[in-house]
């Protein structure tokens, strides 16, 4: 009697799980979110996207202070920071986000002693409330850049 009851219970449980799985598939429920790449310069041939949108979040790859031709802004950390933040704004705009949507920023500096000059430009561009931020010195940056900034933005609902 015990064996029959346990077998019946396990069959009932198996059937209940199967029905639940079929209903989930039939209703098309999915918890995965679509990913959309944002590429401003696909011709440069580098193996990354300028940004990736997942749901209401935009992940912005490290941007440098370069112009359309890939040349760094002349004049040191101030102009490079300005150009870097302009490049971030271009990615934001392409993804239909705004500066106010940025919630987190990571700043990489070639020389941490240039922090005050970078911070002065950054402070004047980023809206209040300022996003969370980490700043660190990197041993070297691509293209001999003085600064690279990555960011995460979350679209307001």
JOJO-V687806 format. One record per helix or strand of 3 or more residues. SS is the DSSP state (~ for helix, > for strand). FROM is the first residue (numbers start at 1). LEN is the number of residues. If there is no record, write none. Layout:
# JOJO-V687806
SS	FROM	LEN
SS	FROM	LEN
This chain:
# JOJO-V687806
~	2	25
>	35	4
~	42	3
>	51	4
>	57	8
~	77	18
~	99	3
>	102	8
~	112	14
>	132	6
~	142	3
>	147	8
